[in-house]
């Protein structure tokens, strides 16, 4: 049985551990503890972050799509949630991290919150054309100009930011109608990157049809939080189109954009 001295030694060990962020969350997902590893990895001092929602550590796009809430529900239902997720440091920089979440029990097995361990994902992944050995993601067709279309402002801004960081020229629109107006106004757009499910008569599929009629040869990449098969089954998407599942990381985005720009169809 662990003694009080043992518990104190364990607490000191966890507090001083710098290789991993070890965080305790309350049942609602608010941050209760913040160790040295969390300060090192995420940049927040304890007084800056304790009491805030742990979802604030995720990217805007992942917050919008409910990734943090889903992680808590998954951990509570199955006793453990483990995933590679995108986190945002205090300075705004993003990184991929391994996250492990487990529910914690108090006296008499009462649910008391969650324990979370976060550490940076290995940088030894196999390099690709979009991710050289340096680990920096670069764009091979950085001179291309992309039109981003999404009715969700946060998701749209996230996509614009990621593409701009990759070196592309980027313009955006919040609806199909607005996107067509941009295409009529700007003749140097190489790729339409559009959400599939949007309000109005010009959602992704209809927008793509109008856009390619207006601009033959325009490349199109669809994105959605729904699975591609479900969208095809509902009639929101045709088969054999270029598609990217949300949420995506910058590496996935770069690879898909490059593949679409290089395609001959």
Secondary structure as UniProt FT lines:
FT   HELIX           4..16
FT   STRAND          21..25
FT   TURN            27..28
FT   STRAND          30..31
FT   HELIX           36..42
FT   HELIX           46..49
FT   TURN            50..51
FT   HELIX           54..57
FT   HELIX           60..64
FT   TURN            65..66
FT   HELIX           67..78
FT   STRAND          81..88
FT   TURN            90..91
FT   STRAND          94..105
FT   HELIX           107..109
FT   STRAND          111..120
FT   TURN            129..130
FT   TURN            133..134
FT   TURN            140..143
FT   STRAND          145..149
FT   HELIX           153..165
FT   TURN            166..167
FT   STRAND          169..173
FT   HELIX           176..185
FT   STRAND          191..195
FT   HELIX           204..214
FT   TURN            216..217
FT   STRAND          219..224
FT   HELIX           228..234
FT   STRAND          243..245
FT   HELIX           250..262
//
